[in-house]
């Protein structure tokens, strides 16, 4: 993401921000945040396998032997772990709920809201023109999929205050309780055949990994090697003897996915990754302390959310341009496909950089100084309502996509049917209320 690290034109530059970084800041955490999102983006670009006929597939389904690589490259747990660390520190400096929510969500909800608004307008225009078929129709669905991440992250921010209180009181016991809940959910799901219960693990699994960030913030992750070994062993045993698939990302047509909803195997995978990155903390911190590296990390952190939201748009745009120019795409995983991969990735990076240059200003922090907001008694309730609506909206959109807005296309979110127009409306209303909460 370093290619998109130019100055936005407002506020201090990345060089100035890097130079002003206090010595007490944990730079390794910022490095992990950038690196984990960069790996996710690269993984999505590589997995997108478009056939000569314009059908979008998954490289891991074409070459199943590559699925083992997800045990190293499915690094979203690292991002949520880092989020827990950052949220613990942020809440302790901003204990007022509405103020904490608005401060943490500004750089998440604003670029997300712009993304939703732009794609909703594009989807309506495409549908009115009758061009919502082929790769365009697929794009309208696929570009919304990264929004699941935004929804989960919203939930993490919302639950930080109560879960942090449990952490302060129980320490590892709070993490153990969330893990026990995830175990029970999988037992009910796979052994008991209870419908819909698996969706509870969207909260339990990811919040358990988020809780590890609290433990790190208080210096309680003292045996990362043991954590990594236990996680890797647990994941291996569950996949070998349980109903869990090998891939740690969702696969088309699979009866069971480790991701949607998350499983105990994915939780073990998260433990292994958290332990692994903690084992690398020493050399990682020294690397992040280098002046040039730190400047790149600061710059990338300033646009990371924007790049993440638009990276699939960029990749599908590259494929769409090739098809529109009459370029015959090689079969996925063929020698020609692999030979074409480096220029295709470079093109996607360039298009992403252009999109970031266009939309990055929405990710910049508010010019309002810290402490300028003094939310009233109703601010917390307004913020809670706003984050609930935003959560339901972005998760709903990740399921429905942007196609069929005029017809009210629906998809199942947990056990409820949600329509694309309703999801857009909830996401926009949620953002408005969170913004408003800081001024009540």
VEXKE-885710 format. One record per residue (C-alpha): residue number from 1; x, y, z; residue in three letters. Coordinates in steps of 0.5 Angstrom, whole numbers, plus 500, padded with zeros to 3 digits. Each point is the difference from the previous one (the first is absolute). Layout:
<sites>
+-----+-----+-----+-----+---------+
: num :  xx :  yy :  zz : residuo :
+-----+-----+-----+-----+---------+
: NUM :   X :   Y :   Z :     ala :
...
+-----+-----+-----+-----+---------+
</sites>
This chain:
<sites>
+-----+-----+-----+-----+---------+
: num :  xx :  yy :  zz : residuo :
+-----+-----+-----+-----+---------+
:   1 : 500 : 500 : 500 :     unk :
:   2 : 506 : 505 : 500 :     unk :
:   3 : 499 : 502 : 493 :     unk :
:   4 : 494 : 504 : 502 :     unk :
:   5 : 503 : 503 : 506 :     unk :
:   6 : 500 : 507 : 497 :     unk :
:   7 : 498 : 506 : 504 :     unk :
:   8 : 493 : 502 : 500 :     unk :
:   9 : 500 : 507 : 499 :     unk :
:  10 : 497 : 501 : 507 :     unk :
:  11 : 504 : 500 : 507 :     unk :
:  12 : 507 : 497 : 501 :     unk :
:  13 : 503 : 496 : 495 :     unk :
:  14 : 502 : 493 : 502 :     unk :
:  15 : 507 : 502 : 501 :     unk :
:  16 : 498 : 505 : 505 :     unk :
:  17 : 496 : 495 : 504 :     unk :
:  18 : 505 : 495 : 500 :     unk :
:  19 : 505 : 505 : 503 :     unk :
:  20 : 495 : 502 : 505 :     unk :
:  21 : 499 : 493 : 502 :     unk :
:  22 : 501 : 499 : 508 :     unk :
:  23 : 505 : 495 : 502 :     unk :
:  24 : 495 : 497 : 504 :     unk :
:  25 : 496 : 498 : 494 :     unk :
:  26 : 500 : 492 : 498 :     unk :
:  27 : 502 : 501 : 493 :     unk :
:  28 : 499 : 492 : 499 :     unk :
:  29 : 493 : 500 : 501 :     unk :
:  30 : 499 : 505 : 495 :     unk :
:  31 : 505 : 496 : 495 :     unk :
:  32 : 495 : 494 : 501 :     unk :
:  33 : 494 : 504 : 499 :     unk :
:  34 : 503 : 502 : 493 :     unk :
:  35 : 503 : 493 : 498 :     unk :
:  36 : 494 : 496 : 502 :     unk :
:  37 : 495 : 505 : 495 :     unk :
:  38 : 506 : 500 : 495 :     unk :
:  39 : 500 : 492 : 500 :     unk :
:  40 : 492 : 500 : 500 :     unk :
:  41 : 500 : 504 : 494 :     unk :
:  42 : 505 : 496 : 496 :     unk :
:  43 : 497 : 494 : 502 :     unk :
:  44 : 493 : 502 : 497 :     unk :
:  45 : 504 : 502 : 494 :     unk :
:  46 : 503 : 494 : 499 :     unk :
:  47 : 494 : 496 : 501 :     unk :
:  48 : 496 : 503 : 495 :     unk :
:  49 : 500 : 496 : 494 :     unk :
:  50 : 496 : 502 : 494 :     unk :
:  51 : 499 : 495 : 495 :     unk :
:  52 : 501 : 502 : 492 :     unk :
:  53 : 492 : 500 : 500 :     unk :
:  54 : 500 : 506 : 506 :     unk :
:  55 : 498 : 495 : 505 :     unk :
:  56 : 503 : 502 : 507 :     unk :
:  57 : 502 : 494 : 504 :     unk :
:  58 : 505 : 498 : 506 :     unk :
:  59 : 507 : 498 : 498 :     unk :
:  60 : 500 : 496 : 507 :     unk :
:  61 : 494 : 496 : 497 :     unk :
:  62 : 504 : 499 : 493 :     unk :
:  63 : 506 : 498 : 504 :     unk :
:  64 : 498 : 497 : 506 :     unk :
:  65 : 507 : 498 : 502 :     unk :
:  66 : 501 : 508 : 502 :     unk :
:  67 : 495 : 500 : 505 :     unk :
:  68 : 505 : 498 : 505 :     unk :
:  69 : 504 : 507 : 499 :     unk :
:  70 : 493 : 503 : 503 :     unk :
:  71 : 503 : 498 : 507 :     unk :
:  72 : 506 : 505 : 499 :     unk :
:  73 : 496 : 505 : 496 :     unk :
:  74 : 493 : 500 : 503 :     unk :
:  75 : 503 : 506 : 505 :     unk :
:  76 : 493 : 504 : 501 :     unk :
:  77 : 501 : 497 : 507 :     unk :
:  78 : 506 : 504 : 501 :     unk :
:  79 : 496 : 506 : 498 :     unk :
:  80 : 495 : 499 : 505 :     unk :
:  81 : 505 : 498 : 506 :     unk :
:  82 : 504 : 507 : 498 :     unk :
:  83 : 493 : 503 : 501 :     unk :
:  84 : 499 : 498 : 507 :     unk :
:  85 : 506 : 503 : 502 :     unk :
:  86 : 499 : 506 : 497 :     unk :
:  87 : 493 : 501 : 503 :     unk :
:  88 : 502 : 498 : 507 :     unk :
:  89 : 505 : 506 : 500 :     unk :
:  90 : 495 : 505 : 496 :     unk :
:  91 : 494 : 498 : 505 :     unk :
:  92 : 505 : 501 : 506 :     unk :
:  93 : 501 : 507 : 497 :     unk :
:  94 : 493 : 502 : 498 :     unk :
:  95 : 495 : 496 : 505 :     unk :
:  96 : 494 : 504 : 498 :     unk :
:  97 : 496 : 495 : 495 :     unk :
:  98 : 498 : 505 : 495 :     unk :
:  99 : 506 : 503 : 500 :     unk :
: 100 : 504 : 494 : 499 :     unk :
: 101 : 496 : 497 : 495 :     unk :
: 102 : 500 : 506 : 495 :     unk :
: 103 : 508 : 501 : 501 :     unk :
: 104 : 501 : 492 : 498 :     unk :
: 105 : 495 : 500 : 495 :     unk :
: 106 : 501 : 507 : 496 :     unk :
: 107 : 505 : 496 : 495 :     unk :
: 108 : 496 : 494 : 500 :     unk :
: 109 : 493 : 503 : 498 :     unk :
: 110 : 502 : 506 : 496 :     unk :
: 111 : 504 : 496 : 494 :     unk :
: 112 : 495 : 494 : 501 :     unk :
: 113 : 494 : 505 : 499 :     unk :
: 114 : 503 : 503 : 494 :     unk :
: 115 : 501 : 493 : 497 :     unk :
: 116 : 493 : 498 : 501 :     unk :
: 117 : 497 : 507 : 497 :     unk :
: 118 : 505 : 499 : 494 :     unk :
: 119 : 498 : 493 : 499 :     unk :
: 120 : 493 : 501 : 501 :     unk :
: 121 : 500 : 506 : 495 :     unk :
: 122 : 504 : 495 : 495 :     unk :
: 123 : 495 : 494 : 501 :     unk :
: 124 : 494 : 504 : 499 :     unk :
: 125 : 503 : 503 : 493 :     unk :
: 126 : 502 : 494 : 498 :     unk :
: 127 : 494 : 496 : 501 :     unk :
: 128 : 496 : 506 : 497 :     unk :
: 129 : 504 : 499 : 494 :     unk :
: 130 : 499 : 493 : 500 :     unk :
: 131 : 507 : 498 : 500 :     unk :
: 132 : 500 : 496 : 507 :     unk :
: 133 : 502 : 493 : 497 :     unk :
: 134 : 506 : 497 : 498 :     unk :
: 135 : 506 : 502 : 504 :     unk :
: 136 : 497 : 507 : 502 :     unk :
: 137 : 494 : 496 : 504 :     unk :
: 138 : 506 : 496 : 503 :     unk :
: 139 : 503 : 506 : 502 :     unk :
: 140 : 494 : 503 : 503 :     unk :
: 141 : 500 : 494 : 505 :     unk :
: 142 : 507 : 499 : 501 :     unk :
: 143 : 503 : 507 : 502 :     unk :
: 144 : 495 : 500 : 506 :     unk :
: 145 : 503 : 494 : 503 :     unk :
: 146 : 506 : 503 : 504 :     unk :
: 147 : 494 : 504 : 504 :     unk :
: 148 : 500 : 494 : 504 :     unk :
: 149 : 506 : 502 : 503 :     unk :
: 150 : 498 : 507 : 502 :     unk :
: 151 : 493 : 497 : 503 :     unk :
: 152 : 505 : 496 : 505 :     unk :
: 153 : 504 : 505 : 501 :     unk :
: 154 : 494 : 505 : 502 :     unk :
: 155 : 498 : 494 : 505 :     unk :
: 156 : 507 : 500 : 503 :     unk :
: 157 : 500 : 508 : 501 :     unk :
: 158 : 493 : 499 : 503 :     unk :
: 159 : 501 : 495 : 505 :     unk :
: 160 : 507 : 502 : 502 :     unk :
: 161 : 498 : 504 : 507 :     unk :
: 162 : 496 : 494 : 503 :     unk :
: 163 : 505 : 495 : 497 :     unk :
: 164 : 506 : 504 : 503 :     unk :
: 165 : 496 : 500 : 507 :     unk :
: 166 : 500 : 493 : 500 :     unk :
: 167 : 507 : 499 : 498 :     unk :
: 168 : 502 : 505 : 505 :     unk :
: 169 : 496 : 495 : 505 :     unk :
: 170 : 502 : 494 : 498 :     unk :
: 171 : 506 : 500 : 495 :     unk :
: 172 : 501 : 494 : 496 :     unk :
: 173 : 493 : 497 : 503 :     unk :
: 174 : 496 : 505 : 495 :     unk :
: 175 : 504 : 497 : 494 :     unk :
: 176 : 499 : 493 : 503 :     unk :
: 177 : 492 : 502 : 501 :     unk :
: 178 : 500 : 502 : 492 :     unk :
: 179 : 504 : 494 : 498 :     unk :
: 180 : 495 : 495 : 504 :     unk :
: 181 : 494 : 504 : 497 :     unk :
: 182 : 503 : 498 : 493 :     unk :
: 183 : 501 : 493 : 502 :     unk :
: 184 : 493 : 499 : 502 :     unk :
: 185 : 497 : 504 : 494 :     unk :
: 186 : 504 : 495 : 495 :     unk :
: 187 : 498 : 494 : 504 :     unk :
: 188 : 493 : 502 : 499 :     unk :
: 189 : 501 : 502 : 493 :     unk :
: 190 : 503 : 493 : 498 :     unk :
: 191 : 498 : 495 : 505 :     unk :
: 192 : 493 : 503 : 502 :     unk :
: 193 : 498 : 502 : 493 :     unk :
: 194 : 498 : 507 : 503 :     unk :
: 195 : 498 : 504 : 494 :     unk :
: 196 : 503 : 508 : 500 :     unk :
: 197 : 504 : 499 : 507 :     unk :
: 198 : 506 : 500 : 496 :     unk :
: 199 : 499 : 507 : 498 :     unk :
: 200 : 502 : 502 : 508 :     unk :
: 201 : 507 : 498 : 498 :     unk :
: 202 : 500 : 506 : 496 :     unk :
: 203 : 501 : 504 : 507 :     unk :
: 204 : 503 : 495 : 504 :     unk :
: 205 : 506 : 498 : 496 :     unk :
: 206 : 502 : 507 : 498 :     unk :
: 207 : 498 : 503 : 506 :     unk :
: 208 : 505 : 494 : 504 :     unk :
: 209 : 506 : 502 : 495 :     unk :
: 210 : 498 : 508 : 501 :     unk :
: 211 : 501 : 498 : 508 :     unk :
: 212 : 507 : 498 : 499 :     unk :
: 213 : 501 : 507 : 498 :     unk :
: 214 : 498 : 502 : 507 :     unk :
: 215 : 505 : 495 : 503 :     unk :
: 216 : 505 : 502 : 496 :     unk :
: 217 : 499 : 508 : 502 :     unk :
: 218 : 501 : 497 : 507 :     unk :
: 219 : 506 : 496 : 499 :     unk :
: 220 : 496 : 494 : 501 :     unk :
: 221 : 502 : 496 : 494 :     unk :
: 222 : 507 : 497 : 503 :     unk :
: 223 : 500 : 493 : 496 :     unk :
: 224 : 499 : 502 : 493 :     unk :
: 225 : 504 : 493 : 498 :     unk :
: 226 : 495 : 496 : 504 :     unk :
: 227 : 494 : 504 : 497 :     unk :
: 228 : 502 : 499 : 493 :     unk :
: 229 : 502 : 492 : 501 :     unk :
: 230 : 493 : 499 : 504 :     unk :
: 231 : 496 : 504 : 494 :     unk :
: 232 : 504 : 496 : 494 :     unk :
: 233 : 499 : 494 : 504 :     unk :
: 234 : 493 : 501 : 501 :     unk :
: 235 : 498 : 502 : 493 :     unk :
: 236 : 504 : 494 : 497 :     unk :
: 237 : 496 : 495 : 504 :     unk :
: 238 : 493 : 504 : 499 :     unk :
: 239 : 501 : 499 : 493 :     unk :
: 240 : 503 : 493 : 500 :     unk :
: 241 : 495 : 497 : 504 :     unk :
: 242 : 494 : 505 : 500 :     unk :
: 243 : 495 : 503 : 495 :     unk :
: 244 : 504 : 506 : 498 :     unk :
: 245 : 503 : 501 : 493 :     unk :
: 246 : 508 : 501 : 499 :     unk :
: 247 : 499 : 507 : 497 :     unk :
: 248 : 500 : 506 : 505 :     unk :
: 249 : 496 : 504 : 495 :     unk :
: 250 : 493 : 499 : 497 :     unk :
: 251 : 500 : 496 : 494 :     unk :
: 252 : 494 : 500 : 495 :     unk :
: 253 : 496 : 494 : 501 :     unk :
: 254 : 502 : 497 : 506 :     unk :
: 255 : 495 : 497 : 505 :     unk :
: 256 : 504 : 503 : 506 :     unk :
: 257 : 504 : 506 : 500 :     unk :
: 258 : 505 : 502 : 505 :     unk :
: 259 : 499 : 507 : 499 :     unk :
: 260 : 492 : 501 : 499 :     unk :
: 261 : 499 : 499 : 506 :     unk :
: 262 : 506 : 500 : 503 :     unk :
: 263 : 502 : 493 : 504 :     unk :
: 264 : 504 : 497 : 505 :     unk :
: 265 : 505 : 499 : 495 :     unk :
: 266 : 501 : 507 : 498 :     unk :
: 267 : 501 : 502 : 507 :     unk :
: 268 : 505 : 495 : 501 :     unk :
: 269 : 503 : 503 : 494 :     unk :
: 270 : 500 : 507 : 503 :     unk :
: 271 : 503 : 497 : 506 :     unk :
: 272 : 506 : 498 : 496 :     unk :
: 273 : 501 : 506 : 496 :     unk :
: 274 : 500 : 505 : 506 :     unk :
: 275 : 505 : 495 : 504 :     unk :
: 276 : 504 : 500 : 493 :     unk :
: 277 : 500 : 508 : 499 :     unk :
: 278 : 502 : 501 : 508 :     unk :
: 279 : 506 : 495 : 499 :     unk :
: 280 : 502 : 505 : 495 :     unk :
: 281 : 499 : 506 : 504 :     unk :
: 282 : 507 : 502 : 501 :     unk :
: 283 : 503 : 500 : 493 :     unk :
: 284 : 493 : 503 : 498 :     unk :
: 285 : 501 : 506 : 505 :     unk :
: 286 : 507 : 501 : 497 :     unk :
: 287 : 498 : 500 : 493 :     unk :
: 288 : 494 : 504 : 501 :     unk :
: 289 : 505 : 505 : 504 :     unk :
: 290 : 504 : 502 : 494 :     unk :
: 291 : 498 : 507 : 497 :     unk :
: 292 : 499 : 498 : 493 :     unk :
: 293 : 495 : 494 : 502 :     unk :
: 294 : 497 : 504 : 505 :     unk :
: 295 : 498 : 505 : 495 :     unk :
: 296 : 497 : 495 : 496 :     unk :
: 297 : 496 : 497 : 505 :     unk :
: 298 : 497 : 507 : 502 :     unk :
: 299 : 498 : 502 : 493 :     unk :
: 300 : 497 : 493 : 499 :     unk :
: 301 : 496 : 500 : 506 :     unk :
: 302 : 497 : 507 : 498 :     unk :
: 303 : 497 : 497 : 494 :     unk :
: 304 : 499 : 492 : 502 :     unk :
: 305 : 493 : 500 : 501 :     unk :
: 306 : 499 : 504 : 493 :     unk :
: 307 : 504 : 495 : 497 :     unk :
: 308 : 497 : 494 : 503 :     unk :
: 309 : 493 : 502 : 498 :     unk :
: 310 : 502 : 502 : 492 :     unk :
: 311 : 505 : 494 : 499 :     unk :
: 312 : 495 : 495 : 497 :     unk :
: 313 : 497 : 506 : 496 :     unk :
: 314 : 507 : 501 : 497 :     unk :
: 315 : 501 : 493 : 498 :     unk :
: 316 : 493 : 498 : 497 :     unk :
: 317 : 502 : 507 : 496 :     unk :
: 318 : 506 : 497 : 497 :     unk :
: 319 : 497 : 494 : 498 :     unk :
: 320 : 494 : 504 : 497 :     unk :
: 321 : 504 : 504 : 496 :     unk :
: 322 : 504 : 494 : 498 :     unk :
: 323 : 494 : 497 : 497 :     unk :
: 324 : 497 : 506 : 497 :     unk :
: 325 : 506 : 501 : 496 :     unk :
: 326 : 499 : 493 : 498 :     unk :
: 327 : 506 : 497 : 503 :     unk :
: 328 : 499 : 492 : 501 :     unk :
: 329 : 502 : 498 : 507 :     unk :
: 330 : 504 : 494 : 501 :     unk :
: 331 : 496 : 494 : 504 :     unk :
: 332 : 501 : 501 : 508 :     unk :
: 333 : 507 : 497 : 503 :     unk :
: 334 : 502 : 499 : 493 :     unk :
: 335 : 508 : 502 : 498 :     unk :
: 336 : 497 : 506 : 496 :     unk :
: 337 : 496 : 502 : 506 :     unk :
: 338 : 506 : 499 : 505 :     unk :
: 339 : 504 : 504 : 495 :     unk :
: 340 : 494 : 506 : 499 :     unk :
: 341 : 500 : 500 : 508 :     unk :
: 342 : 505 : 505 : 501 :     unk :
: 343 : 498 : 506 : 495 :     unk :
: 344 : 493 : 498 : 503 :     unk :
: 345 : 502 : 502 : 507 :     unk :
: 346 : 504 : 506 : 498 :     unk :
: 347 : 494 : 502 : 496 :     unk :
: 348 : 495 : 499 : 506 :     unk :
: 349 : 505 : 504 : 505 :     unk :
: 350 : 500 : 506 : 495 :     unk :
: 351 : 493 : 500 : 499 :     unk :
: 352 : 499 : 499 : 508 :     unk :
: 353 : 505 : 506 : 501 :     unk :
: 354 : 496 : 504 : 495 :     unk :
: 355 : 493 : 499 : 504 :     unk :
: 356 : 504 : 501 : 507 :     unk :
: 357 : 502 : 507 : 497 :     unk :
: 358 : 493 : 501 : 498 :     unk :
: 359 : 497 : 498 : 507 :     unk :
: 360 : 505 : 500 : 505 :     unk :
: 361 : 498 : 507 : 503 :     unk :
: 362 : 494 : 497 : 503 :     unk :
: 363 : 504 : 496 : 504 :     unk :
: 364 : 504 : 506 : 503 :     unk :
: 365 : 499 : 501 : 508 :     unk :
: 366 : 495 : 506 : 501 :     unk :
: 367 : 503 : 506 : 501 :     unk :
: 368 : 496 : 501 : 507 :     unk :
: 369 : 505 : 500 : 505 :     unk :
: 370 : 500 : 494 : 505 :     unk :
: 371 : 496 : 502 : 506 :     unk :
: 372 : 496 : 505 : 496 :     unk :
: 373 : 494 : 495 : 501 :     unk :
: 374 : 496 : 500 : 506 :     unk :
: 375 : 494 : 495 : 499 :     unk :
: 376 : 494 : 501 : 504 :     unk :
: 377 : 496 : 494 : 503 :     unk :
: 378 : 497 : 498 : 494 :     unk :
: 379 : 506 : 500 : 496 :     unk :
: 380 : 501 : 493 : 502 :     unk :
: 381 : 494 : 497 : 498 :     unk :
: 382 : 500 : 503 : 494 :     unk :
: 383 : 507 : 498 : 498 :     unk :
: 384 : 497 : 493 : 502 :     unk :
: 385 : 494 : 500 : 496 :     unk :
: 386 : 505 : 503 : 494 :     unk :
: 387 : 505 : 494 : 501 :     unk :
: 388 : 494 : 495 : 500 :     unk :
: 389 : 497 : 503 : 493 :     unk :
: 390 : 507 : 500 : 497 :     unk :
: 391 : 502 : 493 : 502 :     unk :
: 392 : 494 : 497 : 497 :     unk :
: 393 : 500 : 504 : 494 :     unk :
: 394 : 507 : 499 : 498 :     unk :
: 395 : 500 : 492 : 502 :     unk :
: 396 : 493 : 500 : 496 :     unk :
: 397 : 504 : 503 : 494 :     unk :
: 398 : 505 : 495 : 500 :     unk :
: 399 : 495 : 495 : 499 :     unk :
: 400 : 496 : 503 : 495 :     unk :
: 401 : 505 : 504 : 496 :     unk :
: 402 : 498 : 506 : 496 :     unk :
: 403 : 496 : 497 : 495 :     unk :
: 404 : 492 : 500 : 499 :     unk :
: 405 : 499 : 507 : 504 :     unk :
: 406 : 494 : 501 : 496 :     unk :
: 407 : 497 : 494 : 501 :     unk :
: 408 : 502 : 499 : 508 :     unk :
: 409 : 504 : 494 : 499 :     unk :
: 410 : 501 : 496 : 506 :     unk :
: 411 : 504 : 496 : 504 :     unk :
: 412 : 500 : 496 : 507 :     unk :
: 413 : 504 : 504 : 505 :     unk :
: 414 : 500 : 494 : 506 :     unk :
: 415 : 493 : 498 : 500 :     unk :
: 416 : 497 : 507 : 497 :     unk :
: 417 : 499 : 502 : 493 :     unk :
: 418 : 503 : 507 : 498 :     unk :
: 419 : 499 : 504 : 494 :     unk :
: 420 : 506 : 503 : 497 :     unk :
: 421 : 496 : 507 : 500 :     unk :
: 422 : 499 : 499 : 507 :     unk :
: 423 : 507 : 498 : 502 :     unk :
: 424 : 502 : 507 : 496 :     unk :
: 425 : 495 : 504 : 504 :     unk :
: 426 : 502 : 497 : 507 :     unk :
: 427 : 508 : 501 : 498 :     unk :
: 428 : 499 : 507 : 498 :     unk :
: 429 : 495 : 501 : 506 :     unk :
: 430 : 505 : 497 : 505 :     unk :
: 431 : 506 : 504 : 498 :     unk :
: 432 : 496 : 507 : 501 :     unk :
: 433 : 498 : 498 : 507 :     unk :
: 434 : 507 : 498 : 502 :     unk :
: 435 : 502 : 507 : 497 :     unk :
: 436 : 494 : 503 : 504 :     unk :
: 437 : 502 : 497 : 506 :     unk :
: 438 : 506 : 504 : 501 :     unk :
: 439 : 496 : 506 : 500 :     unk :
: 440 : 494 : 498 : 505 :     unk :
+-----+-----+-----+-----+---------+
</sites>
